[in-house]
Amino acid sequence: MNIEFRKSFEKDLNKIKDESLLQKIQAVIEEVENAENLLEVNNIKKLKADGDYYRIRIGDYRIGLTISDGVIIFVRALQRKDIYRYFP
């Protein structure tokens, strides 16, 4: 699948200091890239907000993503307590 990264996602990754968490996020990105559709990705859930918004759970962190014209856009990567304040 085609993927893109928003600047906000890249900034969130730069703020994360835990190397093991960054490796898990990298593995999730590769999993999404290699998947035929989003249902094949582990720990993904469609959000109830209007639009095609999804979240992927990695421990206490959540990755917020959306789909636009067949392209998966990674929007945010924040702790659980913050993600729903800034995404969607």
PDB file with one MODEL, atoms N, CA, C and O in Angstrom:
MODEL        1
ATOM      1  N   MET A   1       0.842  -1.182   0.000  1.00  0.00           N
ATOM      2  CA  MET A   1       0.000   0.000   0.000  1.00  0.00           C
ATOM      3  C   MET A   1       0.886   1.243   0.000  1.00  0.00           C
ATOM      4  O   MET A   1       1.996   1.230   0.531  1.00  0.00           O
ATOM      5  N   ASN A   2       0.385   2.296  -0.593  1.00  0.00           N
ATOM      6  CA  ASN A   2       1.120   3.563  -0.600  1.00  0.00           C
ATOM      7  C   ASN A   2       0.917   4.269   0.730  1.00  0.00           C
ATOM      8  O   ASN A   2      -0.197   4.336   1.248  1.00  0.00           O
ATOM      9  N   ILE A   3       2.005   4.795   1.274  1.00  0.00           N
ATOM     10  CA  ILE A   3       1.907   5.500   2.548  1.00  0.00           C
ATOM     11  C   ILE A   3       2.598   6.849   2.456  1.00  0.00           C
ATOM     12  O   ILE A   3       3.531   7.043   1.677  1.00  0.00           O
ATOM     13  N   GLU A   4       2.113   7.775   3.274  1.00  0.00           N
ATOM     14  CA  GLU A   4       2.711   9.107   3.393  1.00  0.00           C
ATOM     15  C   GLU A   4       2.782   9.451   4.878  1.00  0.00           C
ATOM     16  O   GLU A   4       2.070   8.874   5.701  1.00  0.00           O
ATOM     17  N   PHE A   5       3.644  10.391   5.197  1.00  0.00           N
ATOM     18  CA  PHE A   5       3.809  10.825   6.578  1.00  0.00           C
ATOM     19  C   PHE A   5       3.588  12.326   6.659  1.00  0.00           C
ATOM     20  O   PHE A   5       4.188  13.094   5.907  1.00  0.00           O
ATOM     21  N   ARG A   6       2.723  12.737   7.577  1.00  0.00           N
ATOM     22  CA  ARG A   6       2.548  14.169   7.826  1.00  0.00           C
ATOM     23  C   ARG A   6       3.704  14.672   8.669  1.00  0.00           C
ATOM     24  O   ARG A   6       4.362  13.900   9.365  1.00  0.00           O
ATOM     25  N   LYS A   7       3.943  15.960   8.601  1.00  0.00           N
ATOM     26  CA  LYS A   7       5.009  16.582   9.391  1.00  0.00           C
ATOM     27  C   LYS A   7       4.769  16.383  10.889  1.00  0.00           C
ATOM     28  O   LYS A   7       5.716  16.208  11.656  1.00  0.00           O
ATOM     29  N   SER A   8       3.514  16.409  11.294  1.00  0.00           N
ATOM     30  CA  SER A   8       3.189  16.205  12.709  1.00  0.00           C
ATOM     31  C   SER A   8       3.609  14.808  13.173  1.00  0.00           C
ATOM     32  O   SER A   8       4.054  14.643  14.309  1.00  0.00           O
ATOM     33  N   PHE A   9       3.473  13.806  12.307  1.00  0.00           N
ATOM     34  CA  PHE A   9       3.894  12.442  12.652  1.00  0.00           C
ATOM     35  C   PHE A   9       5.406  12.386  12.829  1.00  0.00           C
ATOM     36  O   PHE A   9       5.901  11.773  13.775  1.00  0.00           O
ATOM     37  N   GLU A  10       6.135  13.020  11.930  1.00  0.00           N
ATOM     38  CA  GLU A  10       7.595  13.031  12.021  1.00  0.00           C
ATOM     39  C   GLU A  10       8.065  13.754  13.281  1.00  0.00           C
ATOM     40  O   GLU A  10       9.023  13.321  13.923  1.00  0.00           O
ATOM     41  N   LYS A  11       7.402  14.847  13.639  1.00  0.00           N
ATOM     42  CA  LYS A  11       7.757  15.572  14.861  1.00  0.00           C
ATOM     43  C   LYS A  11       7.486  14.717  16.096  1.00  0.00           C
ATOM     44  O   LYS A  11       8.276  14.710  17.041  1.00  0.00           O
ATOM     45  N   ASP A  12       6.366  13.999  16.082  1.00  0.00           N
ATOM     46  CA  ASP A  12       6.052  13.119  17.209  1.00  0.00           C
ATOM     47  C   ASP A  12       7.114  12.037  17.366  1.00  0.00           C
ATOM     48  O   ASP A  12       7.506  11.712  18.487  1.00  0.00           O
ATOM     49  N   LEU A  13       7.582  11.480  16.255  1.00  0.00           N
ATOM     50  CA  LEU A  13       8.620  10.445  16.321  1.00  0.00           C
ATOM     51  C   LEU A  13       9.927  11.003  16.868  1.00  0.00           C
ATOM     52  O   LEU A  13      10.634  10.317  17.606  1.00  0.00           O
ATOM     53  N   ASN A  14      10.252  12.241  16.513  1.00  0.00           N
ATOM     54  CA  ASN A  14      11.487  12.850  17.011  1.00  0.00           C
ATOM     55  C   ASN A  14      11.448  13.067  18.520  1.00  0.00           C
ATOM     56  O   ASN A  14      12.497  13.109  19.162  1.00  0.00           O
ATOM     57  N   LYS A  15      10.260  13.204  19.094  1.00  0.00           N
ATOM     58  CA  LYS A  15      10.124  13.428  20.533  1.00  0.00           C
ATOM     59  C   LYS A  15      10.221  12.134  21.339  1.00  0.00           C
ATOM     60  O   LYS A  15      10.460  12.175  22.546  1.00  0.00           O
ATOM     61  N   ILE A  16      10.038  10.990  20.684  1.00  0.00           N
ATOM     62  CA  ILE A  16      10.084   9.704  21.384  1.00  0.00           C
ATOM     63  C   ILE A  16      11.538   9.295  21.573  1.00  0.00           C
ATOM     64  O   ILE A  16      12.301   9.226  20.609  1.00  0.00           O
ATOM     65  N   LYS A  17      11.917   9.026  22.813  1.00  0.00           N
ATOM     66  CA  LYS A  17      13.301   8.663  23.138  1.00  0.00           C
ATOM     67  C   LYS A  17      13.496   7.154  23.297  1.00  0.00           C
ATOM     68  O   LYS A  17      14.630   6.677  23.248  1.00  0.00           O
ATOM     69  N   ASP A  18      12.431   6.409  23.485  1.00  0.00           N
ATOM     70  CA  ASP A  18      12.504   4.969  23.727  1.00  0.00           C
ATOM     71  C   ASP A  18      12.806   4.232  22.416  1.00  0.00           C
ATOM     72  O   ASP A  18      11.973   4.197  21.511  1.00  0.00           O
ATOM     73  N   GLU A  19      14.003   3.645  22.326  1.00  0.00           N
ATOM     74  CA  GLU A  19      14.434   2.977  21.095  1.00  0.00           C
ATOM     75  C   GLU A  19      13.576   1.753  20.773  1.00  0.00           C
ATOM     76  O   GLU A  19      13.279   1.502  19.606  1.00  0.00           O
ATOM     77  N   SER A  20      13.176   0.993  21.787  1.00  0.00           N
ATOM     78  CA  SER A  20      12.363  -0.196  21.522  1.00  0.00           C
ATOM     79  C   SER A  20      10.992   0.196  20.966  1.00  0.00           C
ATOM     80  O   SER A  20      10.446  -0.503  20.112  1.00  0.00           O
ATOM     81  N   LEU A  21      10.438   1.303  21.444  1.00  0.00           N
ATOM     82  CA  LEU A  21       9.164   1.790  20.925  1.00  0.00           C
ATOM     83  C   LEU A  21       9.316   2.241  19.477  1.00  0.00           C
ATOM     84  O   LEU A  21       8.446   1.964  18.651  1.00  0.00           O
ATOM     85  N   LEU A  22      10.406   2.928  19.160  1.00  0.00           N
ATOM     86  CA  LEU A  22      10.646   3.359  17.785  1.00  0.00           C
ATOM     87  C   LEU A  22      10.790   2.158  16.848  1.00  0.00           C
ATOM     88  O   LEU A  22      10.341   2.210  15.703  1.00  0.00           O
ATOM     89  N   GLN A  23      11.407   1.088  17.322  1.00  0.00           N
ATOM     90  CA  GLN A  23      11.529  -0.123  16.510  1.00  0.00           C
ATOM     91  C   GLN A  23      10.164  -0.762  16.279  1.00  0.00           C
ATOM     92  O   GLN A  23       9.893  -1.269  15.191  1.00  0.00           O
ATOM     93  N   LYS A  24       9.304  -0.740  17.293  1.00  0.00           N
ATOM     94  CA  LYS A  24       7.953  -1.279  17.138  1.00  0.00           C
ATOM     95  C   LYS A  24       7.154  -0.451  16.138  1.00  0.00           C
ATOM     96  O   LYS A  24       6.403  -1.001  15.332  1.00  0.00           O
ATOM     97  N   ILE A  25       7.313   0.870  16.189  1.00  0.00           N
ATOM     98  CA  ILE A  25       6.619   1.746  15.241  1.00  0.00           C
ATOM     99  C   ILE A  25       7.115   1.474  13.829  1.00  0.00           C
ATOM    100  O   ILE A  25       6.316   1.430  12.893  1.00  0.00           O
ATOM    101  N   GLN A  26       8.419   1.291  13.661  1.00  0.00           N
ATOM    102  CA  GLN A  26       8.980   0.967  12.349  1.00  0.00           C
ATOM    103  C   GLN A  26       8.411  -0.354  11.831  1.00  0.00           C
ATOM    104  O   GLN A  26       8.106  -0.473  10.645  1.00  0.00           O
ATOM    105  N   ALA A  27       8.266  -1.342  12.710  1.00  0.00           N
ATOM    106  CA  ALA A  27       7.696  -2.630  12.312  1.00  0.00           C
ATOM    107  C   ALA A  27       6.242  -2.476  11.875  1.00  0.00           C
ATOM    108  O   ALA A  27       5.809  -3.123  10.922  1.00  0.00           O
ATOM    109  N   VAL A  28       5.485  -1.621  12.568  1.00  0.00           N
ATOM    110  CA  VAL A  28       4.086  -1.382  12.202  1.00  0.00           C
ATOM    111  C   VAL A  28       4.008  -0.695  10.844  1.00  0.00           C
ATOM    112  O   VAL A  28       3.152  -1.038  10.029  1.00  0.00           O
ATOM    113  N   ILE A  29       4.884   0.263  10.591  1.00  0.00           N
ATOM    114  CA  ILE A  29       4.897   0.953   9.299  1.00  0.00           C
ATOM    115  C   ILE A  29       5.170  -0.049   8.180  1.00  0.00           C
ATOM    116  O   ILE A  29       4.513  -0.010   7.140  1.00  0.00           O
ATOM    117  N   GLU A  30       6.130  -0.940   8.387  1.00  0.00           N
ATOM    118  CA  GLU A  30       6.429  -1.964   7.384  1.00  0.00           C
ATOM    119  C   GLU A  30       5.258  -2.920   7.205  1.00  0.00           C
ATOM    120  O   GLU A  30       4.971  -3.351   6.088  1.00  0.00           O
ATOM    121  N   GLU A  31       4.582  -3.253   8.297  1.00  0.00           N
ATOM    122  CA  GLU A  31       3.421  -4.141   8.220  1.00  0.00           C
ATOM    123  C   GLU A  31       2.302  -3.500   7.403  1.00  0.00           C
ATOM    124  O   GLU A  31       1.672  -4.170   6.585  1.00  0.00           O
ATOM    125  N   VAL A  32       2.053  -2.212   7.617  1.00  0.00           N
ATOM    126  CA  VAL A  32       1.025  -1.501   6.856  1.00  0.00           C
ATOM    127  C   VAL A  32       1.425  -1.425   5.387  1.00  0.00           C
ATOM    128  O   VAL A  32       0.584  -1.587   4.502  1.00  0.00           O
ATOM    129  N   GLU A  33       2.695  -1.181   5.129  1.00  0.00           N
ATOM    130  CA  GLU A  33       3.186  -1.070   3.757  1.00  0.00           C
ATOM    131  C   GLU A  33       3.022  -2.386   2.994  1.00  0.00           C
ATOM    132  O   GLU A  33       2.723  -2.377   1.800  1.00  0.00           O
ATOM    133  N   ASN A  34       3.214  -3.509   3.673  1.00  0.00           N
ATOM    134  CA  ASN A  34       3.148  -4.819   3.024  1.00  0.00           C
ATOM    135  C   ASN A  34       1.748  -5.420   3.001  1.00  0.00           C
ATOM    136  O   ASN A  34       1.531  -6.432   2.335  1.00  0.00           O
ATOM    137  N   ALA A  35       0.804  -4.831   3.703  1.00  0.00           N
ATOM    138  CA  ALA A  35      -0.546  -5.392   3.802  1.00  0.00           C
ATOM    139  C   ALA A  35      -1.347  -5.117   2.530  1.00  0.00           C
ATOM    140  O   ALA A  35      -1.195  -4.076   1.891  1.00  0.00           O
ATOM    141  N   GLU A  36      -2.196  -6.070   2.184  1.00  0.00           N
ATOM    142  CA  GLU A  36      -3.102  -5.894   1.045  1.00  0.00           C
ATOM    143  C   GLU A  36      -4.222  -4.912   1.399  1.00  0.00           C
ATOM    144  O   GLU A  36      -4.608  -4.074   0.584  1.00  0.00           O
ATOM    145  N   ASN A  37      -4.737  -5.028   2.629  1.00  0.00           N
ATOM    146  CA  ASN A  37      -5.737  -4.084   3.123  1.00  0.00           C
ATOM    147  C   ASN A  37      -5.521  -3.893   4.619  1.00  0.00           C
ATOM    148  O   ASN A  37      -4.743  -4.619   5.238  1.00  0.00           O
ATOM    149  N   LEU A  38      -6.201  -2.931   5.187  1.00  0.00           N
ATOM    150  CA  LEU A  38      -5.961  -2.584   6.589  1.00  0.00           C
ATOM    151  C   LEU A  38      -6.434  -3.650   7.570  1.00  0.00           C
ATOM    152  O   LEU A  38      -5.989  -3.667   8.718  1.00  0.00           O
ATOM    153  N   LEU A  39      -7.317  -4.532   7.146  1.00  0.00           N
ATOM    154  CA  LEU A  39      -7.803  -5.573   8.049  1.00  0.00           C
ATOM    155  C   LEU A  39      -6.712  -6.571   8.410  1.00  0.00           C
ATOM    156  O   LEU A  39      -6.841  -7.290   9.401  1.00  0.00           O
ATOM    157  N   GLU A  40      -5.639  -6.628   7.624  1.00  0.00           N
ATOM    158  CA  GLU A  40      -4.532  -7.543   7.900  1.00  0.00           C
ATOM    159  C   GLU A  40      -3.593  -7.016   8.980  1.00  0.00           C
ATOM    160  O   GLU A  40      -2.768  -7.770   9.496  1.00  0.00           O
ATOM    161  N   VAL A  41      -3.703  -5.742   9.330  1.00  0.00           N
ATOM    162  CA  VAL A  41      -2.796  -5.120  10.294  1.00  0.00           C
ATOM    163  C   VAL A  41      -3.277  -5.424  11.711  1.00  0.00           C
ATOM    164  O   VAL A  41      -4.469  -5.322  11.999  1.00  0.00           O
ATOM    165  N   ASN A  42      -2.352  -5.797  12.595  1.00  0.00           N
ATOM    166  CA  ASN A  42      -2.691  -6.101  13.986  1.00  0.00           C
ATOM    167  C   ASN A  42      -2.990  -4.822  14.766  1.00  0.00           C
ATOM    168  O   ASN A  42      -2.414  -3.769  14.493  1.00  0.00           O
ATOM    169  N   ASN A  43      -3.896  -4.923  15.738  1.00  0.00           N
ATOM    170  CA  ASN A  43      -4.218  -3.840  16.679  1.00  0.00           C
ATOM    171  C   ASN A  43      -4.735  -2.582  16.004  1.00  0.00           C
ATOM    172  O   ASN A  43      -4.514  -1.484  16.515  1.00  0.00           O
ATOM    173  N   ILE A  44      -5.416  -2.706  14.875  1.00  0.00           N
ATOM    174  CA  ILE A  44      -5.973  -1.528  14.212  1.00  0.00           C
ATOM    175  C   ILE A  44      -7.466  -1.453  14.528  1.00  0.00           C
ATOM    176  O   ILE A  44      -8.140  -2.474  14.663  1.00  0.00           O
ATOM    177  N   LYS A  45      -7.961  -0.234  14.642  1.00  0.00           N
ATOM    178  CA  LYS A  45      -9.372  -0.034  14.940  1.00  0.00           C
ATOM    179  C   LYS A  45      -9.850   1.223  14.234  1.00  0.00           C
ATOM    180  O   LYS A  45      -9.173   2.251  14.251  1.00  0.00           O
ATOM    181  N   LYS A  46     -11.025   1.136  13.610  1.00  0.00           N
ATOM    182  CA  LYS A  46     -11.611   2.310  12.973  1.00  0.00           C
ATOM    183  C   LYS A  46     -12.219   3.186  14.054  1.00  0.00           C
ATOM    184  O   LYS A  46     -12.908   2.695  14.948  1.00  0.00           O
ATOM    185  N   LEU A  47     -11.960   4.488  13.967  1.00  0.00           N
ATOM    186  CA  LEU A  47     -12.509   5.418  14.948  1.00  0.00           C
ATOM    187  C   LEU A  47     -13.932   5.802  14.563  1.00  0.00           C
ATOM    188  O   LEU A  47     -14.311   5.710  13.396  1.00  0.00           O
ATOM    189  N   LYS A  48     -14.706   6.226  15.531  1.00  0.00           N
ATOM    190  CA  LYS A  48     -16.104   6.562  15.296  1.00  0.00           C
ATOM    191  C   LYS A  48     -16.292   7.928  14.652  1.00  0.00           C
ATOM    192  O   LYS A  48     -17.410   8.278  14.273  1.00  0.00           O
ATOM    193  N   ALA A  49     -15.235   8.698  14.522  1.00  0.00           N
ATOM    194  CA  ALA A  49     -15.326  10.029  13.917  1.00  0.00           C
ATOM    195  C   ALA A  49     -15.719   9.912  12.446  1.00  0.00           C
ATOM    196  O   ALA A  49     -15.492   8.880  11.813  1.00  0.00           O
ATOM    197  N   ASP A  50     -16.306  10.974  11.913  1.00  0.00           N
ATOM    198  CA  ASP A  50     -16.653  10.990  10.497  1.00  0.00           C
ATOM    199  C   ASP A  50     -15.387  10.935   9.662  1.00  0.00           C
ATOM    200  O   ASP A  50     -14.423  11.648   9.941  1.00  0.00           O
ATOM    201  N   GLY A  51     -15.385  10.102   8.650  1.00  0.00           N
ATOM    202  CA  GLY A  51     -14.218   9.964   7.788  1.00  0.00           C
ATOM    203  C   GLY A  51     -13.521   8.639   8.018  1.00  0.00           C
ATOM    204  O   GLY A  51     -13.935   7.843   8.861  1.00  0.00           O
ATOM    205  N   ASP A  52     -12.471   8.413   7.269  1.00  0.00           N
ATOM    206  CA  ASP A  52     -11.704   7.169   7.361  1.00  0.00           C
ATOM    207  C   ASP A  52     -10.522   7.356   8.294  1.00  0.00           C
ATOM    208  O   ASP A  52      -9.384   7.478   7.840  1.00  0.00           O
ATOM    209  N   TYR A  53     -10.780   7.379   9.578  1.00  0.00           N
ATOM    210  CA  TYR A  53      -9.738   7.538  10.588  1.00  0.00           C
ATOM    211  C   TYR A  53      -9.550   6.222  11.339  1.00  0.00           C
ATOM    212  O   TYR A  53     -10.517   5.561  11.717  1.00  0.00           O
ATOM    213  N   TYR A  54      -8.298   5.861  11.543  1.00  0.00           N
ATOM    214  CA  TYR A  54      -7.959   4.619  12.223  1.00  0.00           C
ATOM    215  C   TYR A  54      -6.892   4.896  13.263  1.00  0.00           C
ATOM    216  O   TYR A  54      -6.211   5.921  13.223  1.00  0.00           O
ATOM    217  N   ARG A  55      -6.755   3.950  14.211  1.00  0.00           N
ATOM    218  CA  ARG A  55      -5.662   4.025  15.165  1.00  0.00           C
ATOM    219  C   ARG A  55      -5.054   2.648  15.304  1.00  0.00           C
ATOM    220  O   ARG A  55      -5.744   1.633  15.208  1.00  0.00           O
ATOM    221  N   ILE A  56      -3.742   2.626  15.534  1.00  0.00           N
ATOM    222  CA  ILE A  56      -3.021   1.390  15.793  1.00  0.00           C
ATOM    223  C   ILE A  56      -2.439   1.502  17.191  1.00  0.00           C
ATOM    224  O   ILE A  56      -1.800   2.500  17.527  1.00  0.00           O
ATOM    225  N   ARG A  57      -2.661   0.477  18.008  1.00  0.00           N
ATOM    226  CA  ARG A  57      -2.218   0.487  19.396  1.00  0.00           C
ATOM    227  C   ARG A  57      -0.855  -0.178  19.514  1.00  0.00           C
ATOM    228  O   ARG A  57      -0.645  -1.288  19.025  1.00  0.00           O
ATOM    229  N   ILE A  58       0.074   0.523  20.177  1.00  0.00           N
ATOM    230  CA  ILE A  58       1.396  -0.022  20.502  1.00  0.00           C
ATOM    231  C   ILE A  58       1.655   0.320  21.965  1.00  0.00           C
ATOM    232  O   ILE A  58       2.149   1.405  22.270  1.00  0.00           O
ATOM    233  N   GLY A  59       1.329  -0.586  22.858  1.00  0.00           N
ATOM    234  CA  GLY A  59       1.508  -0.323  24.286  1.00  0.00           C
ATOM    235  C   GLY A  59       0.679   0.873  24.720  1.00  0.00           C
ATOM    236  O   GLY A  59      -0.533   0.900  24.507  1.00  0.00           O
ATOM    237  N   ASP A  60       1.328   1.869  25.332  1.00  0.00           N
ATOM    238  CA  ASP A  60       0.637   3.085  25.762  1.00  0.00           C
ATOM    239  C   ASP A  60       0.559   4.131  24.658  1.00  0.00           C
ATOM    240  O   ASP A  60      -0.006   5.203  24.870  1.00  0.00           O
ATOM    241  N   TYR A  61       1.107   3.847  23.502  1.00  0.00           N
ATOM    242  CA  TYR A  61       1.099   4.793  22.394  1.00  0.00           C
ATOM    243  C   TYR A  61       0.060   4.397  21.359  1.00  0.00           C
ATOM    244  O   TYR A  61      -0.305   3.228  21.237  1.00  0.00           O
ATOM    245  N   ARG A  62      -0.406   5.383  20.623  1.00  0.00           N
ATOM    246  CA  ARG A  62      -1.347   5.170  19.532  1.00  0.00           C
ATOM    247  C   ARG A  62      -0.823   5.892  18.295  1.00  0.00           C
ATOM    248  O   ARG A  62      -0.292   6.999  18.384  1.00  0.00           O
ATOM    249  N   ILE A  63      -0.979   5.252  17.151  1.00  0.00           N
ATOM    250  CA  ILE A  63      -0.647   5.878  15.873  1.00  0.00           C
ATOM    251  C   ILE A  63      -1.969   6.210  15.204  1.00  0.00           C
ATOM    252  O   ILE A  63      -2.798   5.325  14.994  1.00  0.00           O
ATOM    253  N   GLY A  64      -2.172   7.471  14.871  1.00  0.00           N
ATOM    254  CA  GLY A  64      -3.377   7.897  14.182  1.00  0.00           C
ATOM    255  C   GLY A  64      -3.106   7.973  12.698  1.00  0.00           C
ATOM    256  O   GLY A  64      -2.115   8.565  12.270  1.00  0.00           O
ATOM    257  N   LEU A  65      -3.998   7.367  11.899  1.00  0.00           N
ATOM    258  CA  LEU A  65      -3.818   7.410  10.453  1.00  0.00           C
ATOM    259  C   LEU A  65      -5.154   7.564   9.771  1.00  0.00           C
ATOM    260  O   LEU A  65      -6.208   7.312  10.354  1.00  0.00           O
ATOM    261  N   THR A  66      -5.088   7.984   8.520  1.00  0.00           N
ATOM    262  CA  THR A  66      -6.282   8.182   7.719  1.00  0.00           C
ATOM    263  C   THR A  66      -6.020   7.663   6.314  1.00  0.00           C
ATOM    264  O   THR A  66      -4.874   7.447   5.922  1.00  0.00           O
ATOM    265  N   ILE A  67      -7.100   7.467   5.561  1.00  0.00           N
ATOM    266  CA  ILE A  67      -6.979   7.010   4.179  1.00  0.00           C
ATOM    267  C   ILE A  67      -7.578   8.080   3.282  1.00  0.00           C
ATOM    268  O   ILE A  67      -8.691   8.552   3.512  1.00  0.00           O
ATOM    269  N   SER A  68      -6.821   8.455   2.256  1.00  0.00           N
ATOM    270  CA  SER A  68      -7.291   9.445   1.297  1.00  0.00           C
ATOM    271  C   SER A  68      -6.875   9.001  -0.102  1.00  0.00           C
ATOM    272  O   SER A  68      -5.683   8.898  -0.394  1.00  0.00           O
ATOM    273  N   ASP A  69      -7.841   8.740  -0.956  1.00  0.00           N
ATOM    274  CA  ASP A  69      -7.596   8.314  -2.339  1.00  0.00           C
ATOM    275  C   ASP A  69      -6.670   7.104  -2.417  1.00  0.00           C
ATOM    276  O   ASP A  69      -5.777   7.059  -3.263  1.00  0.00           O
ATOM    277  N   GLY A  70      -6.876   6.136  -1.550  1.00  0.00           N
ATOM    278  CA  GLY A  70      -6.086   4.919  -1.563  1.00  0.00           C
ATOM    279  C   GLY A  70      -4.700   5.044  -0.966  1.00  0.00           C
ATOM    280  O   GLY A  70      -3.925   4.089  -1.006  1.00  0.00           O
ATOM    281  N   VAL A  71      -4.370   6.204  -0.411  1.00  0.00           N
ATOM    282  CA  VAL A  71      -3.070   6.429   0.221  1.00  0.00           C
ATOM    283  C   VAL A  71      -3.277   6.481   1.728  1.00  0.00           C
ATOM    284  O   VAL A  71      -4.148   7.199   2.218  1.00  0.00           O
ATOM    285  N   ILE A  72      -2.474   5.720   2.459  1.00  0.00           N
ATOM    286  CA  ILE A  72      -2.546   5.734   3.919  1.00  0.00           C
ATOM    287  C   ILE A  72      -1.628   6.833   4.428  1.00  0.00           C
ATOM    288  O   ILE A  72      -0.437   6.851   4.118  1.00  0.00           O
ATOM    289  N   ILE A  73      -2.184   7.747   5.210  1.00  0.00           N
ATOM    290  CA  ILE A  73      -1.434   8.891   5.719  1.00  0.00           C
ATOM    291  C   ILE A  73      -1.286   8.747   7.229  1.00  0.00           C
ATOM    292  O   ILE A  73      -2.276   8.735   7.961  1.00  0.00           O
ATOM    293  N   PHE A  74      -0.043   8.638   7.689  1.00  0.00           N
ATOM    294  CA  PHE A  74       0.247   8.591   9.121  1.00  0.00           C
ATOM    295  C   PHE A  74       0.226  10.024   9.636  1.00  0.00           C
ATOM    296  O   PHE A  74       1.001  10.862   9.174  1.00  0.00           O
ATOM    297  N   VAL A  75      -0.661  10.312  10.596  1.00  0.00           N
ATOM    298  CA  VAL A  75      -0.890  11.683  11.036  1.00  0.00           C
ATOM    299  C   VAL A  75      -0.220  11.977  12.376  1.00  0.00           C
ATOM    300  O   VAL A  75       0.496  12.971  12.492  1.00  0.00           O
ATOM    301  N   ARG A  76      -0.434  11.131  13.397  1.00  0.00           N
ATOM    302  CA  ARG A  76       0.113  11.388  14.729  1.00  0.00           C
ATOM    303  C   ARG A  76       0.600  10.093  15.362  1.00  0.00           C
ATOM    304  O   ARG A  76       0.139   9.006  15.014  1.00  0.00           O
ATOM    305  N   ALA A  77       1.543  10.224  16.300  1.00  0.00           N
ATOM    306  CA  ALA A  77       2.017   9.113  17.131  1.00  0.00           C
ATOM    307  C   ALA A  77       2.203   9.670  18.537  1.00  0.00           C
ATOM    308  O   ALA A  77       3.236  10.265  18.847  1.00  0.00           O
ATOM    309  N   LEU A  78       1.197   9.474  19.382  1.00  0.00           N
ATOM    310  CA  LEU A  78       1.197  10.073  20.716  1.00  0.00           C
ATOM    311  C   LEU A  78       0.803   9.044  21.765  1.00  0.00           C
ATOM    312  O   LEU A  78       0.324   7.956  21.446  1.00  0.00           O
ATOM    313  N   GLN A  79       1.017   9.417  23.031  1.00  0.00           N
ATOM    314  CA  GLN A  79       0.563   8.572  24.130  1.00  0.00           C
ATOM    315  C   GLN A  79      -0.960   8.523  24.144  1.00  0.00           C
ATOM    316  O   GLN A  79      -1.630   9.410  23.617  1.00  0.00           O
ATOM    317  N   ARG A  80      -1.481   7.489  24.745  1.00  0.00           N
ATOM    318  CA  ARG A  80      -2.929   7.284  24.785  1.00  0.00           C
ATOM    319  C   ARG A  80      -3.656   8.468  25.399  1.00  0.00           C
ATOM    320  O   ARG A  80      -4.749   8.823  24.958  1.00  0.00           O
ATOM    321  N   LYS A  81      -3.058   9.081  26.415  1.00  0.00           N
ATOM    322  CA  LYS A  81      -3.725  10.199  27.092  1.00  0.00           C
ATOM    323  C   LYS A  81      -3.826  11.437  26.206  1.00  0.00           C
ATOM    324  O   LYS A  81      -4.666  12.301  26.460  1.00  0.00           O
ATOM    325  N   ASP A  82      -2.987  11.543  25.169  1.00  0.00           N
ATOM    326  CA  ASP A  82      -2.954  12.741  24.328  1.00  0.00           C
ATOM    327  C   ASP A  82      -3.546  12.556  22.935  1.00  0.00           C
ATOM    328  O   ASP A  82      -4.004  13.529  22.337  1.00  0.00           O
ATOM    329  N   ILE A  83      -3.549  11.342  22.403  1.00  0.00           N
ATOM    330  CA  ILE A  83      -3.868  11.138  20.989  1.00  0.00           C
ATOM    331  C   ILE A  83      -5.268  11.616  20.631  1.00  0.00           C
ATOM    332  O   ILE A  83      -5.457  12.220  19.576  1.00  0.00           O
ATOM    333  N   TYR A  84      -6.243  11.362  21.480  1.00  0.00           N
ATOM    334  CA  TYR A  84      -7.615  11.693  21.116  1.00  0.00           C
ATOM    335  C   TYR A  84      -7.905  13.184  21.283  1.00  0.00           C
ATOM    336  O   TYR A  84      -8.953  13.665  20.852  1.00  0.00           O
ATOM    337  N   ARG A  85      -6.990  13.909  21.902  1.00  0.00           N
ATOM    338  CA  ARG A  85      -7.109  15.358  21.999  1.00  0.00           C
ATOM    339  C   ARG A  85      -6.682  16.020  20.682  1.00  0.00           C
ATOM    340  O   ARG A  85      -7.216  17.063  20.307  1.00  0.00           O
ATOM    341  N   TYR A  86      -5.719  15.409  19.986  1.00  0.00           N
ATOM    342  CA  TYR A  86      -5.144  16.007  18.782  1.00  0.00           C
ATOM    343  C   TYR A  86      -5.496  15.272  17.496  1.00  0.00           C
ATOM    344  O   TYR A  86      -5.179  15.753  16.408  1.00  0.00           O
ATOM    345  N   PHE A  87      -6.142  14.124  17.597  1.00  0.00           N
ATOM    346  CA  PHE A  87      -6.489  13.345  16.413  1.00  0.00           C
ATOM    347  C   PHE A  87      -7.843  12.720  16.629  1.00  0.00           C
ATOM    348  O   PHE A  87      -8.062  12.199  17.723  1.00  0.00           O
ATOM    349  N   PRO A  88      -8.766  12.719  15.707  1.00  0.00           N
ATOM    350  CA  PRO A  88      -8.720  13.296  14.373  1.00  0.00           C
ATOM    351  C   PRO A  88      -8.971  14.735  14.427  1.00  0.00           C
ATOM    352  O   PRO A  88      -8.972  15.401  13.392  1.00  0.00           O
TER     353      PRO A  88
ENDMDL
END
